[in-house]
Amino acid sequence: MKLRAVDARTDRKIWAEVFDFEARDLVSASVRAAGSIEAAITAESSVSKP
């Protein structure tokens, strides 16, 4: 599963990652991906605040 987060205003990539998983581990992979996305967006928003 390859995921990426993009700033819609600027079309700039915020985060991207590839997750390898077995089909039976879809829920676990989704949880790991969500946590990784959350961390990236939190870090991006804290850096971009004046």
Secondary structure as GFF3:
##gff-version 3
##sequence-region A 1 50
A	DSSP	beta_strand	2	7	.	.	.	ID=ss1
A	DSSP	beta_strand	12	18	.	.	.	ID=ss2
A	DSSP	three_ten_helix	23	25	.	.	.	ID=ss3
A	DSSP	alpha_helix	26	48	.	.	.	ID=ss4
###
